[in-house]
Amino acid sequence: MLSSVSQLSLEYKGRHYGNGVLKIEPSTLKSALVFAPKNIKLPVGRFNSVSRLLQQGKKVAASDLATSIVREHSTLPDDYWDQVQETLTAIRSRRRQQ
């Protein structure tokens, strides 16, 4: 859920409120895009690193690491990932200005 693809999906599906608040409801989570590779064992150490970053309050770093893990195991082209990040940044910026 921390990868940029999932975050973009949540931004699109979630409810936007004033002061830049984004509310994620259970129905939103049901339809969110989540990377779930078949037959790929992701290293537990990578998940622990993401968890550790979250515990330290480093959400951006945790999201960046989660995105890099997903990116390594996907077959999507690099320009796709660049566009996802640019779109996510633009949407969040607009939401915070409202």
ZAZANU-990501 format. One record per atom (N, C-alpha, C): x, y, z; residue in three letters; atom name. Coordinates in Angstrom, 2 decimals. Example, Ala and Ser with C-alpha at 12.3 -4.5 7.8 and 13.67 -1.06 7.14 Angstrom:
dodo xx=13.19, yy=-5.69, zz=7.80, resn=ALA, name=N;
dodo xx=12.30, yy=-4.50, zz=7.80, resn=ALA, name=CA;
dodo xx=13.20, yy=-3.30, zz=7.80, resn=ALA, name=C;
dodo xx=12.85, yy=-2.25, zz=7.08, resn=SER, name=N;
dodo xx=13.67, yy=-1.06, zz=7.14, resn=SER, name=CA;
dodo xx=12.90, yy=0.03, zz=7.87, resn=SER, name=C;
REM end
This chain:
dodo xx=0.82, yy=-1.20, zz=0.00, resn=MET, name=N;
dodo xx=0.00, yy=0.00, zz=0.00, resn=MET, name=CA;
dodo xx=0.86, yy=1.27, zz=0.00, resn=MET, name=C;
dodo xx=2.12, yy=1.14, zz=0.33, resn=LEU, name=N;
dodo xx=2.98, yy=2.33, zz=0.38, resn=LEU, name=CA;
dodo xx=3.60, yy=2.68, zz=-0.96, resn=LEU, name=C;
dodo xx=3.51, yy=1.79, zz=-1.93, resn=SER, name=N;
dodo xx=4.14, yy=2.10, zz=-3.22, resn=SER, name=CA;
dodo xx=3.41, yy=3.26, zz=-3.89, resn=SER, name=C;
dodo xx=4.10, yy=3.93, zz=-4.79, resn=SER, name=N;
dodo xx=3.52, yy=5.09, zz=-5.46, resn=SER, name=CA;
dodo xx=2.28, yy=4.72, zz=-6.27, resn=SER, name=C;
dodo xx=2.24, yy=3.52, zz=-6.84, resn=VAL, name=N;
dodo xx=1.07, yy=3.08, zz=-7.60, resn=VAL, name=CA;
dodo xx=-0.14, yy=2.96, zz=-6.68, resn=VAL, name=C;
dodo xx=0.03, yy=2.33, zz=-5.54, resn=SER, name=N;
dodo xx=-1.08, yy=2.20, zz=-4.59, resn=SER, name=CA;
dodo xx=-1.48, yy=3.55, zz=-4.03, resn=SER, name=C;
dodo xx=-0.51, yy=4.40, zz=-3.74, resn=GLN, name=N;
dodo xx=-0.82, yy=5.73, zz=-3.22, resn=GLN, name=CA;
dodo xx=-1.61, yy=6.54, zz=-4.23, resn=GLN, name=C;
dodo xx=-1.24, yy=6.45, zz=-5.50, resn=LEU, name=N;
dodo xx=-1.97, yy=7.15, zz=-6.55, resn=LEU, name=CA;
dodo xx=-3.40, yy=6.63, zz=-6.65, resn=LEU, name=C;
dodo xx=-3.55, yy=5.33, zz=-6.55, resn=SER, name=N;
dodo xx=-4.87, yy=4.72, zz=-6.58, resn=SER, name=CA;
dodo xx=-5.73, yy=5.22, zz=-5.42, resn=SER, name=C;
dodo xx=-5.14, yy=5.31, zz=-4.23, resn=LEU, name=N;
dodo xx=-5.88, yy=5.81, zz=-3.06, resn=LEU, name=CA;
dodo xx=-6.24, yy=7.28, zz=-3.20, resn=LEU, name=C;
dodo xx=-5.36, yy=8.06, zz=-3.79, resn=GLU, name=N;
dodo xx=-5.66, yy=9.48, zz=-4.03, resn=GLU, name=CA;
dodo xx=-6.86, yy=9.60, zz=-4.97, resn=GLU, name=C;
dodo xx=-6.92, yy=8.74, zz=-5.96, resn=TYR, name=N;
dodo xx=-7.99, yy=8.79, zz=-6.94, resn=TYR, name=CA;
dodo xx=-9.32, yy=8.31, zz=-6.34, resn=TYR, name=C;
dodo xx=-9.27, yy=7.24, zz=-5.57, resn=LYS, name=N;
dodo xx=-10.49, yy=6.62, zz=-5.04, resn=LYS, name=CA;
dodo xx=-10.96, yy=7.21, zz=-3.71, resn=LYS, name=C;
dodo xx=-10.03, yy=7.83, zz=-2.95, resn=GLY, name=N;
dodo xx=-10.38, yy=8.35, zz=-1.63, resn=GLY, name=CA;
dodo xx=-11.24, yy=9.61, zz=-1.69, resn=GLY, name=C;
dodo xx=-11.78, yy=9.97, zz=-0.53, resn=ARG, name=N;
dodo xx=-12.59, yy=11.19, zz=-0.43, resn=ARG, name=CA;
dodo xx=-11.71, yy=12.33, zz=0.05, resn=ARG, name=C;
dodo xx=-11.82, yy=13.45, zz=-0.64, resn=HIS, name=N;
dodo xx=-11.02, yy=14.62, zz=-0.30, resn=HIS, name=CA;
dodo xx=-11.85, yy=15.59, zz=0.53, resn=HIS, name=C;
dodo xx=-11.29, yy=16.01, zz=1.64, resn=TYR, name=N;
dodo xx=-11.94, yy=16.97, zz=2.51, resn=TYR, name=CA;
dodo xx=-11.08, yy=18.23, zz=2.58, resn=TYR, name=C;
dodo xx=-11.56, yy=19.25, zz=3.26, resn=GLY, name=N;
dodo xx=-10.81, yy=20.49, zz=3.38, resn=GLY, name=CA;
dodo xx=-9.49, yy=20.31, zz=4.10, resn=GLY, name=C;
dodo xx=-8.63, yy=21.30, zz=3.97, resn=ASN, name=N;
dodo xx=-7.30, yy=21.31, zz=4.60, resn=ASN, name=CA;
dodo xx=-6.42, yy=20.15, zz=4.14, resn=ASN, name=C;
dodo xx=-6.66, yy=19.64, zz=2.93, resn=GLY, name=N;
dodo xx=-5.80, yy=18.61, zz=2.38, resn=GLY, name=CA;
dodo xx=-6.00, yy=17.23, zz=2.95, resn=GLY, name=C;
dodo xx=-7.12, yy=16.99, zz=3.64, resn=VAL, name=N;
dodo xx=-7.37, yy=15.69, zz=4.26, resn=VAL, name=CA;
dodo xx=-7.90, yy=14.71, zz=3.22, resn=VAL, name=C;
dodo xx=-7.33, yy=13.53, zz=3.22, resn=LEU, name=N;
dodo xx=-7.77, yy=12.44, zz=2.35, resn=LEU, name=CA;
dodo xx=-8.28, yy=11.32, zz=3.25, resn=LEU, name=C;
dodo xx=-9.56, yy=10.94, zz=3.06, resn=LYS, name=N;
dodo xx=-10.14, yy=9.88, zz=3.89, resn=LYS, name=CA;
dodo xx=-10.21, yy=8.60, zz=3.06, resn=LYS, name=C;
dodo xx=-9.68, yy=7.54, zz=3.64, resn=ILE, name=N;
dodo xx=-9.69, yy=6.23, zz=2.99, resn=ILE, name=CA;
dodo xx=-10.69, yy=5.36, zz=3.73, resn=ILE, name=C;
dodo xx=-11.74, yy=4.97, zz=3.05, resn=GLU, name=N;
dodo xx=-12.77, yy=4.12, zz=3.64, resn=GLU, name=CA;
dodo xx=-12.58, yy=2.68, zz=3.18, resn=GLU, name=C;
dodo xx=-13.19, yy=1.72, zz=3.89, resn=PRO, name=N;
dodo xx=-13.03, yy=0.31, zz=3.51, resn=PRO, name=CA;
dodo xx=-13.36, yy=0.03, zz=2.04, resn=PRO, name=C;
dodo xx=-14.39, yy=0.68, zz=1.53, resn=SER, name=N;
dodo xx=-14.75, yy=0.46, zz=0.12, resn=SER, name=CA;
dodo xx=-13.65, yy=0.95, zz=-0.81, resn=SER, name=C;
dodo xx=-12.94, yy=2.00, zz=-0.39, resn=THR, name=N;
dodo xx=-11.82, yy=2.52, zz=-1.16, resn=THR, name=CA;
dodo xx=-10.70, yy=1.49, zz=-1.20, resn=THR, name=C;
dodo xx=-10.43, yy=0.89, zz=-0.07, resn=LEU, name=N;
dodo xx=-9.36, yy=-0.10, zz=0.00, resn=LEU, name=CA;
dodo xx=-9.66, yy=-1.32, zz=-0.87, resn=LEU, name=C;
dodo xx=-10.94, yy=-1.67, zz=-0.97, resn=LYS, name=N;
dodo xx=-11.32, yy=-2.82, zz=-1.79, resn=LYS, name=CA;
dodo xx=-10.93, yy=-2.63, zz=-3.25, resn=LYS, name=C;
dodo xx=-10.99, yy=-1.39, zz=-3.73, resn=SER, name=N;
dodo xx=-10.75, yy=-1.14, zz=-5.15, resn=SER, name=CA;
dodo xx=-9.37, yy=-0.55, zz=-5.43, resn=SER, name=C;
dodo xx=-8.54, yy=-0.44, zz=-4.42, resn=ALA, name=N;
dodo xx=-7.21, yy=0.13, zz=-4.61, resn=ALA, name=CA;
dodo xx=-6.30, yy=-0.85, zz=-5.34, resn=ALA, name=C;
dodo xx=-5.39, yy=-0.29, zz=-6.14, resn=LEU, name=N;
dodo xx=-4.42, yy=-1.12, zz=-6.85, resn=LEU, name=CA;
dodo xx=-3.29, yy=-1.51, zz=-5.90, resn=LEU, name=C;
dodo xx=-3.05, yy=-2.79, zz=-5.80, resn=VAL, name=N;
dodo xx=-1.98, yy=-3.30, zz=-4.94, resn=VAL, name=CA;
dodo xx=-1.16, yy=-4.29, zz=-5.76, resn=VAL, name=C;
dodo xx=0.15, yy=-4.13, zz=-5.72, resn=PHE, name=N;
dodo xx=1.04, yy=-5.03, zz=-6.44, resn=PHE, name=CA;
dodo xx=1.15, yy=-6.34, zz=-5.67, resn=PHE, name=C;
dodo xx=0.76, yy=-7.43, zz=-6.31, resn=ALA, name=N;
dodo xx=0.81, yy=-8.74, zz=-5.67, resn=ALA, name=CA;
dodo xx=1.37, yy=-9.75, zz=-6.68, resn=ALA, name=C;
dodo xx=2.69, yy=-9.82, zz=-6.76, resn=PRO, name=N;
dodo xx=3.29, yy=-10.73, zz=-7.75, resn=PRO, name=CA;
dodo xx=3.07, yy=-12.20, zz=-7.40, resn=PRO, name=C;
dodo xx=2.85, yy=-12.98, zz=-8.42, resn=LYS, name=N;
dodo xx=2.69, yy=-14.42, zz=-8.20, resn=LYS, name=CA;
dodo xx=4.06, yy=-15.08, zz=-8.30, resn=LYS, name=C;
dodo xx=4.26, yy=-16.06, zz=-7.45, resn=ASN, name=N;
dodo xx=5.47, yy=-16.89, zz=-7.49, resn=ASN, name=CA;
dodo xx=6.77, yy=-16.10, zz=-7.32, resn=ASN, name=C;
dodo xx=6.70, yy=-14.98, zz=-6.63, resn=ILE, name=N;
dodo xx=7.91, yy=-14.22, zz=-6.34, resn=ILE, name=CA;
dodo xx=8.02, yy=-14.08, zz=-4.82, resn=ILE, name=C;
dodo xx=9.15, yy=-14.50, zz=-4.29, resn=LYS, name=N;
dodo xx=9.38, yy=-14.36, zz=-2.86, resn=LYS, name=CA;
dodo xx=10.16, yy=-13.07, zz=-2.63, resn=LYS, name=C;
dodo xx=9.51, yy=-12.13, zz=-2.00, resn=LEU, name=N;
dodo xx=10.19, yy=-10.87, zz=-1.69, resn=LEU, name=CA;
dodo xx=10.94, yy=-11.04, zz=-0.38, resn=LEU, name=C;
dodo xx=12.16, yy=-10.54, zz=-0.31, resn=PRO, name=N;
dodo xx=12.98, yy=-10.70, zz=0.89, resn=PRO, name=CA;
dodo xx=12.34, yy=-10.07, zz=2.13, resn=PRO, name=C;
dodo xx=12.28, yy=-10.83, zz=3.20, resn=VAL, name=N;
dodo xx=11.71, yy=-10.34, zz=4.45, resn=VAL, name=CA;
dodo xx=12.46, yy=-9.11, zz=4.95, resn=VAL, name=C;
dodo xx=13.76, yy=-9.08, zz=4.74, resn=GLY, name=N;
dodo xx=14.58, yy=-7.95, zz=5.18, resn=GLY, name=CA;
dodo xx=14.12, yy=-6.63, zz=4.59, resn=GLY, name=C;
dodo xx=13.66, yy=-6.66, zz=3.35, resn=ARG, name=N;
dodo xx=13.17, yy=-5.44, zz=2.70, resn=ARG, name=CA;
dodo xx=11.90, yy=-4.94, zz=3.38, resn=ARG, name=C;
dodo xx=11.01, yy=-5.87, zz=3.70, resn=PHE, name=N;
dodo xx=9.78, yy=-5.50, zz=4.41, resn=PHE, name=CA;
dodo xx=10.12, yy=-4.94, zz=5.80, resn=PHE, name=C;
dodo xx=11.08, yy=-5.56, zz=6.46, resn=ASN, name=N;
dodo xx=11.49, yy=-5.07, zz=7.78, resn=ASN, name=CA;
dodo xx=12.07, yy=-3.67, zz=7.68, resn=ASN, name=C;
dodo xx=12.79, yy=-3.39, zz=6.61, resn=SER, name=N;
dodo xx=13.35, yy=-2.04, zz=6.42, resn=SER, name=CA;
dodo xx=12.25, yy=-1.01, zz=6.25, resn=SER, name=C;
dodo xx=11.22, yy=-1.36, zz=5.49, resn=VAL, name=N;
dodo xx=10.08, yy=-0.45, zz=5.31, resn=VAL, name=CA;
dodo xx=9.40, yy=-0.23, zz=6.66, resn=VAL, name=C;
dodo xx=9.19, yy=-1.29, zz=7.38, resn=SER, name=N;
dodo xx=8.54, yy=-1.20, zz=8.70, resn=SER, name=CA;
dodo xx=9.35, yy=-0.33, zz=9.66, resn=SER, name=C;
dodo xx=10.65, yy=-0.50, zz=9.65, resn=ARG, name=N;
dodo xx=11.53, yy=0.28, zz=10.52, resn=ARG, name=CA;
dodo xx=11.43, yy=1.77, zz=10.18, resn=ARG, name=C;
dodo xx=11.41, yy=2.09, zz=8.90, resn=LEU, name=N;
dodo xx=11.30, yy=3.49, zz=8.49, resn=LEU, name=CA;
dodo xx=9.97, yy=4.09, zz=8.96, resn=LEU, name=C;
dodo xx=8.91, yy=3.31, zz=8.87, resn=LEU, name=N;
dodo xx=7.61, yy=3.79, zz=9.35, resn=LEU, name=CA;
dodo xx=7.63, yy=4.02, zz=10.86, resn=LEU, name=C;
dodo xx=8.25, yy=3.11, zz=11.58, resn=GLN, name=N;
dodo xx=8.35, yy=3.26, zz=13.04, resn=GLN, name=CA;
dodo xx=9.13, yy=4.51, zz=13.42, resn=GLN, name=C;
dodo xx=10.07, yy=4.89, zz=12.58, resn=GLN, name=N;
dodo xx=10.88, yy=6.10, zz=12.83, resn=GLN, name=CA;
dodo xx=10.18, yy=7.36, zz=12.34, resn=GLN, name=C;
dodo xx=8.98, yy=7.22, zz=11.78, resn=GLY, name=N;
dodo xx=8.24, yy=8.37, zz=11.29, resn=GLY, name=CA;
dodo xx=8.70, yy=8.86, zz=9.93, resn=GLY, name=C;
dodo xx=9.43, yy=8.03, zz=9.20, resn=LYS, name=N;
dodo xx=9.97, yy=8.41, zz=7.89, resn=LYS, name=CA;
dodo xx=9.10, yy=7.83, zz=6.78, resn=LYS, name=C;
dodo xx=7.87, yy=8.39, zz=6.66, resn=LYS, name=N;
dodo xx=6.89, yy=7.85, zz=5.71, resn=LYS, name=CA;
dodo xx=7.35, yy=7.99, zz=4.27, resn=LYS, name=C;
dodo xx=7.95, yy=9.11, zz=3.90, resn=VAL, name=N;
dodo xx=8.39, yy=9.32, zz=2.52, resn=VAL, name=CA;
dodo xx=9.47, yy=8.31, zz=2.16, resn=VAL, name=C;
dodo xx=10.43, yy=8.10, zz=3.04, resn=ALA, name=N;
dodo xx=11.49, yy=7.13, zz=2.79, resn=ALA, name=CA;
dodo xx=10.92, yy=5.71, zz=2.69, resn=ALA, name=C;
dodo xx=9.95, yy=5.39, zz=3.55, resn=ALA, name=N;
dodo xx=9.31, yy=4.08, zz=3.51, resn=ALA, name=CA;
dodo xx=8.56, yy=3.88, zz=2.19, resn=ALA, name=C;
dodo xx=7.87, yy=4.91, zz=1.75, resn=SER, name=N;
dodo xx=7.14, yy=4.84, zz=0.48, resn=SER, name=CA;
dodo xx=8.11, yy=4.69, zz=-0.69, resn=SER, name=C;
dodo xx=9.20, yy=5.43, zz=-0.66, resn=ASP, name=N;
dodo xx=10.22, yy=5.32, zz=-1.72, resn=ASP, name=CA;
dodo xx=10.79, yy=3.91, zz=-1.78, resn=ASP, name=C;
dodo xx=11.08, yy=3.33, zz=-0.62, resn=LEU, name=N;
dodo xx=11.63, yy=1.98, zz=-0.58, resn=LEU, name=CA;
dodo xx=10.59, yy=0.97, zz=-1.06, resn=LEU, name=C;
dodo xx=9.34, yy=1.11, zz=-0.63, resn=ALA, name=N;
dodo xx=8.27, yy=0.21, zz=-1.08, resn=ALA, name=CA;
dodo xx=8.11, yy=0.30, zz=-2.60, resn=ALA, name=C;
dodo xx=8.17, yy=1.51, zz=-3.12, resn=THR, name=N;
dodo xx=8.05, yy=1.70, zz=-4.57, resn=THR, name=CA;
dodo xx=9.21, yy=1.02, zz=-5.29, resn=THR, name=C;
dodo xx=10.42, yy=1.15, zz=-4.75, resn=SER, name=N;
dodo xx=11.57, yy=0.52, zz=-5.41, resn=SER, name=CA;
dodo xx=11.46, yy=-1.01, zz=-5.39, resn=SER, name=C;
dodo xx=10.90, yy=-1.56, zz=-4.32, resn=ILE, name=N;
dodo xx=10.71, yy=-3.02, zz=-4.24, resn=ILE, name=CA;
dodo xx=9.72, yy=-3.46, zz=-5.32, resn=ILE, name=C;
dodo xx=8.60, yy=-2.76, zz=-5.41, resn=VAL, name=N;
dodo xx=7.59, yy=-3.09, zz=-6.41, resn=VAL, name=CA;
dodo xx=8.16, yy=-2.92, zz=-7.82, resn=VAL, name=C;
dodo xx=8.87, yy=-1.83, zz=-8.00, resn=ARG, name=N;
dodo xx=9.44, yy=-1.52, zz=-9.32, resn=ARG, name=CA;
dodo xx=10.41, yy=-2.61, zz=-9.78, resn=ARG, name=C;
dodo xx=11.22, yy=-3.12, zz=-8.87, resn=GLU, name=N;
dodo xx=12.18, yy=-4.18, zz=-9.20, resn=GLU, name=CA;
dodo xx=11.50, yy=-5.45, zz=-9.70, resn=GLU, name=C;
dodo xx=10.30, yy=-5.72, zz=-9.21, resn=HIS, name=N;
dodo xx=9.61, yy=-6.96, zz=-9.54, resn=HIS, name=CA;
dodo xx=8.51, yy=-6.79, zz=-10.57, resn=HIS, name=C;
dodo xx=8.41, yy=-5.62, zz=-11.13, resn=SER, name=N;
dodo xx=7.39, yy=-5.40, zz=-12.16, resn=SER, name=CA;
dodo xx=8.04, yy=-5.40, zz=-13.55, resn=SER, name=C;
dodo xx=7.20, yy=-5.49, zz=-14.54, resn=THR, name=N;
dodo xx=7.70, yy=-5.45, zz=-15.92, resn=THR, name=CA;
dodo xx=7.33, yy=-4.13, zz=-16.59, resn=THR, name=C;
dodo xx=6.86, yy=-3.19, zz=-15.79, resn=LEU, name=N;
dodo xx=6.46, yy=-1.89, zz=-16.33, resn=LEU, name=CA;
dodo xx=7.70, yy=-1.06, zz=-16.68, resn=LEU, name=C;
dodo xx=7.63, yy=-0.28, zz=-17.76, resn=PRO, name=N;
dodo xx=8.79, yy=0.52, zz=-18.18, resn=PRO, name=CA;
dodo xx=9.09, yy=1.66, zz=-17.20, resn=PRO, name=C;
dodo xx=10.33, yy=2.11, zz=-17.22, resn=ASP, name=N;
dodo xx=10.77, yy=3.17, zz=-16.31, resn=ASP, name=CA;
dodo xx=9.95, yy=4.45, zz=-16.45, resn=ASP, name=C;
dodo xx=9.58, yy=4.81, zz=-17.68, resn=ASP, name=N;
dodo xx=8.83, yy=6.05, zz=-17.85, resn=ASP, name=CA;
dodo xx=7.45, yy=5.97, zz=-17.19, resn=ASP, name=C;
dodo xx=6.90, yy=4.77, zz=-17.06, resn=TYR, name=N;
dodo xx=5.64, yy=4.59, zz=-16.34, resn=TYR, name=CA;
dodo xx=5.80, yy=5.02, zz=-14.89, resn=TYR, name=C;
dodo xx=6.86, yy=4.57, zz=-14.25, resn=TRP, name=N;
dodo xx=7.09, yy=4.89, zz=-12.85, resn=TRP, name=CA;
dodo xx=7.33, yy=6.39, zz=-12.66, resn=TRP, name=C;
dodo xx=8.03, yy=7.00, zz=-13.60, resn=ASP, name=N;
dodo xx=8.26, yy=8.45, zz=-13.53, resn=ASP, name=CA;
dodo xx=6.94, yy=9.19, zz=-13.64, resn=ASP, name=C;
dodo xx=6.06, yy=8.76, zz=-14.52, resn=GLN, name=N;
dodo xx=4.76, yy=9.41, zz=-14.69, resn=GLN, name=CA;
dodo xx=3.87, yy=9.22, zz=-13.46, resn=GLN, name=C;
dodo xx=3.92, yy=8.04, zz=-12.87, resn=VAL, name=N;
dodo xx=3.14, yy=7.79, zz=-11.65, resn=VAL, name=CA;
dodo xx=3.58, yy=8.75, zz=-10.55, resn=VAL, name=C;
dodo xx=4.89, yy=8.88, zz=-10.36, resn=GLN, name=N;
dodo xx=5.39, yy=9.76, zz=-9.31, resn=GLN, name=CA;
dodo xx=5.05, yy=11.21, zz=-9.58, resn=GLN, name=C;
dodo xx=5.18, yy=11.65, zz=-10.81, resn=GLU, name=N;
dodo xx=4.84, yy=13.04, zz=-11.18, resn=GLU, name=CA;
dodo xx=3.36, yy=13.31, zz=-10.94, resn=GLU, name=C;
dodo xx=2.51, yy=12.37, zz=-11.33, resn=THR, name=N;
dodo xx=1.07, yy=12.53, zz=-11.15, resn=THR, name=CA;
dodo xx=0.70, yy=12.54, zz=-9.67, resn=THR, name=C;
dodo xx=1.29, yy=11.66, zz=-8.90, resn=LEU, name=N;
dodo xx=1.04, yy=11.60, zz=-7.47, resn=LEU, name=CA;
dodo xx=1.44, yy=12.91, zz=-6.79, resn=LEU, name=C;
dodo xx=2.59, yy=13.41, zz=-7.14, resn=THR, name=N;
dodo xx=3.07, yy=14.68, zz=-6.56, resn=THR, name=CA;
dodo xx=2.13, yy=15.82, zz=-6.92, resn=THR, name=C;
dodo xx=1.68, yy=15.88, zz=-8.17, resn=ALA, name=N;
dodo xx=0.78, yy=16.95, zz=-8.62, resn=ALA, name=CA;
dodo xx=-0.57, yy=16.87, zz=-7.90, resn=ALA, name=C;
dodo xx=-1.13, yy=15.67, zz=-7.79, resn=ILE, name=N;
dodo xx=-2.43, yy=15.50, zz=-7.12, resn=ILE, name=CA;
dodo xx=-2.34, yy=15.90, zz=-5.66, resn=ILE, name=C;
dodo xx=-1.30, yy=15.47, zz=-4.97, resn=ARG, name=N;
dodo xx=-1.14, yy=15.82, zz=-3.57, resn=ARG, name=CA;
dodo xx=-0.95, yy=17.33, zz=-3.38, resn=ARG, name=C;
dodo xx=-0.22, yy=17.92, zz=-4.27, resn=SER, name=N;
dodo xx=-0.02, yy=19.37, zz=-4.20, resn=SER, name=CA;
dodo xx=-1.33, yy=20.12, zz=-4.34, resn=SER, name=C;
dodo xx=-2.14, yy=19.73, zz=-5.31, resn=ARG, name=N;
dodo xx=-3.45, yy=20.36, zz=-5.51, resn=ARG, name=CA;
dodo xx=-4.37, yy=20.14, zz=-4.33, resn=ARG, name=C;
dodo xx=-4.36, yy=18.92, zz=-3.78, resn=ARG, name=N;
dodo xx=-5.23, yy=18.59, zz=-2.63, resn=ARG, name=CA;
dodo xx=-4.86, yy=19.47, zz=-1.44, resn=ARG, name=C;
dodo xx=-3.60, yy=19.69, zz=-1.21, resn=ARG, name=N;
dodo xx=-3.16, yy=20.47, zz=-0.05, resn=ARG, name=CA;
dodo xx=-3.46, yy=21.96, zz=-0.21, resn=ARG, name=C;
dodo xx=-3.63, yy=22.40, zz=-1.45, resn=GLN, name=N;
dodo xx=-3.94, yy=23.81, zz=-1.71, resn=GLN, name=CA;
dodo xx=-5.42, yy=24.12, zz=-1.55, resn=GLN, name=C;
dodo xx=-6.25, yy=23.08, zz=-1.53, resn=GLN, name=N;
dodo xx=-7.70, yy=23.29, zz=-1.44, resn=GLN, name=CA;
dodo xx=-8.13, yy=23.69, zz=-0.06, resn=GLN, name=C;
REM end
